[in-house]
Amino acid sequence: MQKILIVEDEKAISGVLVSILSDELSDYQFIVAEDGLEAYKLLEKENFALVISDIKMPKLSGSDLLKQALQLKPDTTFVMISGHADIDTAVDCLKNGAYDFISKPIDINRLITSVRNALDKGNLQKTNQNLKSENTTLKRKVNKKYQMIGESAALKKIQEMIEKVAPSDARVLITGPNGAGKELVAHAIHAQSERSKGPMIEVNCAAIPSELIESELFGHVKGSFTGAIKDKQGKFELANNGTIFLDEIGDMSLIAQAKVLRALQENKVSPVGSDKEIKVDVRVLAATNKNMAKEIEAGKFREDLYHRLSVIEIYVPPLDERKEDIKMLIEHFAKTIADEHGTAPKQFDDKAVKALEDFSWTGNIRELRNVVERLIILGANPVTAEDVASFVRK
């Protein structure tokens, strides 16, 4: 139950205030302090949804209580009352952080309205603080999800490139085999860029049918095709002031490639079925597991678009080329999976780690994670080389 503190040295007045307000605000508990010093000591010990304080009091005045309390707890909401104050006193109280000032004799309707509004303001502040806290926690979880694990020379080279590239707005093409961690590179570039406060919108070009890719990227207007029952924003527009990540760009149709090229050249997009042009400010990151030179030679990918996308190219090697990272990845996945399952992390003995290092990881880091999860579920603790032999196919 939230509490309201009434600070008033005249018992008759404090009694009337409690009686009136408790009828209006039955969900709150009312506490009375007879002077400012007693009120300050209560504020040190606990939090109050609202403080209603007289100004002229023994030991510590209401004005001094307001200043000292807000230094102690800046989010505390105050409503000040006084029968001895002039306009200057009221202005000073408001300047020093009071929500409202009410003169005696007190207008009951004005008091109730002021108290309700002050409580709404305080609750809104708490809600915003909770949202900020939840947002910070969520960002930490997201950053942890996309953490790059390892100390190999290959990974350090990638991290050095990310540090150099991220602060610019240069387009980056990330290449490498499936499961090697291209998405992690894209997220690291966005997180370290000036656009990190903006959105990062991901598009898997291979997962979207060719006839829908234009609508997905650029949006559409109602009635532009069968099933377009309302206007829809495209991914480029949603990524405005942020980053768009075009994953598996090599699988995009030639028609869509032409529109992406135009969007990059003019920083404008046109929704399907509309003549309207929408200006966008977007950084483009792209990724592919294909050999782009061969795709261009075969006529499957536009060379001019390739040059637009690959201002900087970052190659993410397969796990077989950075096997010294496998031990750290196993430890990381073991802890992450244990957190997801709500259990204590399992250990992997040295022979089990060596056995996994000797494997050929055609599915790269994604495959390694799946194997670690399987061994955690089926293996002993610690996981042994025998478990690896039993539950992992070479």
C-alpha positions in Angstrom: 0.0 0.0 0.0 1.5 3.4 -1.0 1.8 6.0 1.6 1.1 9.8 1.8 3.0 11.8 4.4 1.2 14.8 5.9 3.5 17.3 7.7 1.5 19.7 9.9 2.3 21.0 13.4 -1.4 21.7 14.2 -3.2 18.4 15.0 -6.6 19.8 14.2 -5.6 20.6 10.7 -3.7 17.3 10.1 -6.7 15.4 11.4 -9.0 17.2 9.0 -6.6 16.5 6.1 -6.4 12.8 6.9 -10.2 12.5 7.3 -11.0 14.2 4.0 -8.2 12.7 1.9 -8.7 9.1 3.2 -12.3 9.2 2.0 -11.1 10.2 -1.5 -8.0 8.0 -1.6 -8.9 4.8 0.2 -6.0 2.9 -1.5 -3.4 5.0 0.3 -2.1 4.9 3.9 -1.7 8.3 5.6 1.2 9.0 8.0 1.4 12.3 10.0 4.6 14.1 11.1 4.3 17.0 13.5 7.4 18.9 12.3 9.8 19.1 9.4 12.6 17.2 11.2 10.3 14.3 12.1 9.2 14.2 8.4 12.8 14.2 7.1 13.6 11.2 9.4 10.6 9.3 8.0 11.7 10.2 4.4 15.1 8.8 5.1 13.6 5.4 6.1 10.9 4.9 3.5 9.3 6.2 0.2 6.1 8.2 0.0 3.9 8.6 -3.0 3.2 12.2 -1.9 4.2 14.7 0.8 1.7 17.4 1.8 3.6 19.9 4.0 2.9 23.1 5.9 5.6 25.7 5.5 5.8 27.4 9.0 6.8 24.7 11.5 9.2 24.2 14.4 12.6 22.5 14.1 12.6 22.4 10.3 10.5 24.6 8.1 8.5 23.2 5.2 10.7 25.1 2.7 13.9 23.6 4.2 12.2 20.2 4.3 11.4 20.5 0.6 15.0 21.3 -0.4 16.6 18.7 1.8 14.1 15.9 0.9 14.5 16.5 -2.8 18.3 16.3 -2.4 17.8 13.0 -0.6 15.1 11.6 -3.0 14.7 13.8 -6.1 11.6 11.9 -7.3 9.5 12.8 -4.2 6.3 14.8 -5.0 5.4 17.7 -2.7 2.3 19.8 -2.3 2.9 22.8 0.0 0.3 24.5 2.2 0.5 27.7 4.3 -1.6 30.4 5.9 1.4 32.7 6.4 2.9 32.8 2.9 3.0 35.5 0.2 3.4 35.1 -3.5 7.2 35.1 -3.3 7.1 32.1 -0.9 4.8 30.2 -3.3 7.1 31.0 -6.2 10.2 29.9 -4.3 8.5 26.6 -3.4 7.6 25.9 -7.0 11.1 26.8 -8.2 12.6 24.5 -5.6 10.6 21.5 -6.9 7.1 21.5 -5.3 4.3 20.3 -7.5 1.8 22.8 -6.2 1.2 25.4 -3.5 -2.1 25.9 -1.7 -3.0 28.8 0.7 -4.9 28.5 3.9 -7.8 28.5 4.5 -7.8 25.4 2.3 -10.2 25.1 -0.6 -11.1 21.3 -0.2 -12.0 20.8 -3.9 -8.7 22.5 -5.0 -6.8 20.4 -2.5 -8.3 17.1 -3.7 -7.7 18.0 -7.4 -4.1 19.0 -6.7 -3.4 15.8 -4.7 -4.9 13.6 -7.4 -2.9 15.3 -10.2 0.3 15.2 -8.1 -0.2 11.4 -7.5 -0.8 10.9 -11.2 2.5 12.8 -12.0 4.4 10.7 -9.5 3.0 7.4 -10.8 3.8 8.5 -14.4 7.4 9.2 -13.3 7.7 5.8 -11.7 6.3 4.2 -14.8 8.8 6.0 -17.0 11.6 5.0 -14.7 10.5 1.4 -14.8 10.3 1.5 -18.6 13.8 3.0 -18.8 15.0 0.3 -16.4 13.3 -2.5 -18.4 14.7 -1.0 -21.6 18.2 -0.9 -20.2 17.9 -4.6 -19.1 16.5 -5.6 -22.5 19.4 -3.8 -24.3 21.9 -5.7 -22.1 20.2 -9.0 -22.9 20.2 -8.1 -26.7 23.9 -7.1 -26.5 24.8 -10.3 -24.7 22.9 -12.3 -27.3 25.0 -10.8 -30.1 28.3 -11.0 -28.2 31.3 -12.1 -30.2 33.2 -14.8 -28.4 36.8 -15.8 -29.0 40.4 -14.6 -29.0 41.6 -15.9 -32.3 43.6 -13.7 -34.7 40.8 -13.9 -37.2 38.2 -12.7 -34.7 40.5 -9.9 -33.5 40.9 -8.7 -37.1 37.1 -8.5 -37.5 36.7 -6.6 -34.2 39.4 -4.1 -35.3 37.6 -3.5 -38.6 34.3 -3.1 -36.8 35.8 -0.4 -34.5 37.1 1.5 -37.6 34.0 1.1 -39.7 31.2 1.5 -37.1 31.5 5.3 -36.5 31.1 6.1 -40.2 28.0 5.7 -42.3 29.8 3.5 -44.9 27.9 0.6 -46.3 29.3 -2.8 -45.3 29.0 -6.2 -47.1 29.6 -9.1 -44.7 30.6 -12.3 -46.3 31.2 -15.8 -45.1 29.6 -19.3 -44.8 26.2 -20.0 -43.1 26.4 -20.1 -39.3 29.7 -18.3 -39.1 28.4 -15.2 -37.3 27.7 -12.6 -40.0 24.6 -11.4 -38.0 26.8 -10.8 -35.0 29.1 -8.5 -37.0 26.1 -6.5 -38.3 24.8 -6.0 -34.7 28.2 -5.0 -33.5 28.5 -2.4 -36.2 25.1 -0.9 -35.4 25.8 -1.0 -31.6 29.0 0.9 -32.0 27.7 3.4 -34.5 26.2 6.9 -34.2 22.9 5.3 -35.1 22.8 2.9 -32.1 19.9 4.8 -30.6 17.9 4.3 -33.7 16.3 1.1 -34.9 18.1 -1.9 -36.5 15.7 -3.6 -38.9 16.6 -7.1 -40.2 15.4 -8.5 -43.5 16.1 -12.1 -44.5 16.0 -11.8 -48.2 16.1 -15.6 -48.7 13.0 -16.2 -46.5 10.7 -13.8 -48.3 9.0 -14.9 -51.6 10.3 -12.9 -54.6 6.8 -11.5 -55.3 6.6 -10.0 -51.8 10.2 -8.7 -51.3 9.4 -5.3 -52.8 6.4 -4.8 -50.5 8.5 -6.0 -47.5 11.3 -3.5 -48.3 9.4 -0.5 -49.6 5.9 -0.9 -48.2 2.6 -0.9 -50.2 -0.6 1.0 -50.4 -4.0 -0.5 -49.8 -5.3 -2.3 -52.9 -2.0 -2.4 -54.7 -2.2 -6.2 -55.0 -4.4 -9.0 -53.8 -4.2 -9.2 -50.0 -3.1 -5.6 -49.6 -6.0 -4.7 -47.3 -4.3 -1.6 -45.8 -1.3 0.6 -46.2 2.0 -0.9 -44.9 5.3 0.7 -44.1 8.4 -1.0 -45.6 11.5 -2.0 -43.8 13.5 0.9 -45.3 11.0 3.4 -43.8 10.9 1.6 -40.5 14.7 1.8 -40.3 14.8 5.6 -40.8 17.6 7.2 -38.8 18.9 3.7 -38.0 20.3 0.7 -39.8 18.8 -1.9 -42.1 20.4 -5.3 -42.3 19.8 -7.1 -45.6 20.7 -10.7 -44.8 21.2 -13.2 -47.7 21.3 -10.3 -50.2 22.5 -12.7 -52.9 19.0 -14.3 -53.0 17.2 -11.1 -53.8 15.5 -10.9 -57.2 16.9 -8.7 -60.0 13.7 -6.5 -59.9 14.1 -5.9 -56.2 17.9 -5.3 -56.7 17.1 -2.5 -59.1 14.8 -0.8 -56.6 17.3 -1.2 -53.7 20.0 0.4 -56.0 17.7 3.4 -56.6 16.9 3.7 -52.9 20.7 3.8 -52.2 21.3 6.3 -54.9 18.5 8.7 -54.0 17.8 8.0 -50.4 14.1 7.6 -51.4 11.7 4.7 -51.6 8.3 4.3 -53.3 5.7 2.0 -51.8 4.3 -0.6 -54.2 1.2 0.9 -56.0 2.1 4.5 -55.1 3.8 7.4 -57.0 4.7 8.9 -53.7 8.4 9.1 -52.7 9.4 8.8 -49.1 12.8 10.2 -48.0 14.8 7.9 -45.8 18.0 8.2 -43.9 19.3 4.7 -43.5 22.6 2.9 -43.1 22.7 -0.3 -45.1 24.5 -3.4 -44.0 24.2 -6.6 -46.1 25.4 -10.2 -45.8 25.7 -13.2 -48.1 27.2 -16.6 -48.1 27.5 -16.6 -51.9 30.5 -15.9 -54.1 29.4 -12.6 -55.4 31.9 -12.5 -58.3 30.3 -15.8 -59.6 26.8 -14.4 -59.0 27.6 -11.3 -61.1 29.2 -13.3 -63.8 26.1 -15.6 -64.0 23.9 -12.5 -64.3 22.1 -13.2 -61.0 23.4 -10.1 -59.2 23.8 -6.5 -60.4 27.4 -5.4 -60.4 26.5 -1.8 -59.8 24.5 -2.8 -56.7 27.4 -4.9 -55.4 29.8 -1.9 -55.6 27.2 0.2 -53.8 26.9 -2.3 -51.0 30.6 -3.3 -50.6 32.2 0.1 -49.7 33.7 -2.0 -46.9 33.8 -5.8 -47.0 34.2 -7.9 -43.9 34.9 -11.6 -44.3 33.8 -13.9 -41.4 35.8 -17.1 -41.6 34.3 -20.6 -40.9 34.8 -22.1 -37.5 37.3 -24.6 -38.9 39.6 -21.5 -39.5 39.4 -20.3 -35.9 39.3 -23.5 -33.9 41.2 -21.9 -31.0 37.9 -20.1 -30.2 36.0 -23.4 -29.7 36.8 -23.8 -26.0 35.6 -20.3 -25.2 32.5 -20.8 -27.3 31.7 -24.1 -25.5 32.0 -22.3 -22.1 29.8 -19.4 -23.3 27.1 -21.7 -24.8 27.1 -23.9 -21.7 26.4 -20.9 -19.5 23.9 -19.4 -21.9 21.9 -22.7 -22.2 22.0 -23.2 -18.5 20.5 -19.7 -17.9 17.8 -20.5 -20.5 17.0 -23.8 -18.8 17.3 -22.4 -15.2 20.0 -24.9 -14.3 23.6 -24.8 -13.2 26.1 -24.9 -16.1 27.7 -28.2 -16.9 31.4 -28.5 -17.3 33.2 -30.1 -20.3 36.4 -32.0 -19.5 39.6 -31.3 -21.5 39.2 -34.5 -23.6 35.7 -33.6 -24.5 36.8 -30.1 -25.6 39.7 -31.7 -27.6 37.3 -34.1 -29.3 35.1 -31.2 -30.3 38.1 -29.2 -31.6 39.0 -32.1 -33.8 35.6 -32.1 -35.6 35.0 -30.4 -39.0 32.3 -27.8 -38.3 30.4 -27.5 -41.6 27.6 -25.7 -39.8 30.0 -23.5 -38.0 29.1 -21.7 -34.7 25.4 -22.4 -35.1 26.1 -26.2 -35.4 28.5 -26.0 -32.4 25.8 -24.4 -30.2 23.3 -27.1 -31.1 25.9 -29.8 -30.3 26.7 -28.2 -26.9 23.0 -28.1 -26.0 22.6 -31.8 -27.0 25.6 -32.8 -24.8 24.3 -30.7 -21.9 20.9 -32.5 -22.1 22.2 -36.1 -22.7 25.8 -36.1 -21.3 27.2 -36.5 -17.8 28.6 -33.7 -15.7 31.3 -33.0 -16.6 30.7 -33.9 -20.3 33.3 -36.4 -21.4 34.9 -37.6 -24.6 32.7 -40.7 -24.4 29.6 -38.5 -24.4 30.9 -36.7 -27.5 31.5 -40.1 -29.2 28.0 -41.3 -28.2 25.9 -38.2 -29.1 27.8 -36.4 -31.9 28.1 -37.7 -35.4 31.3 -37.0 -37.2 
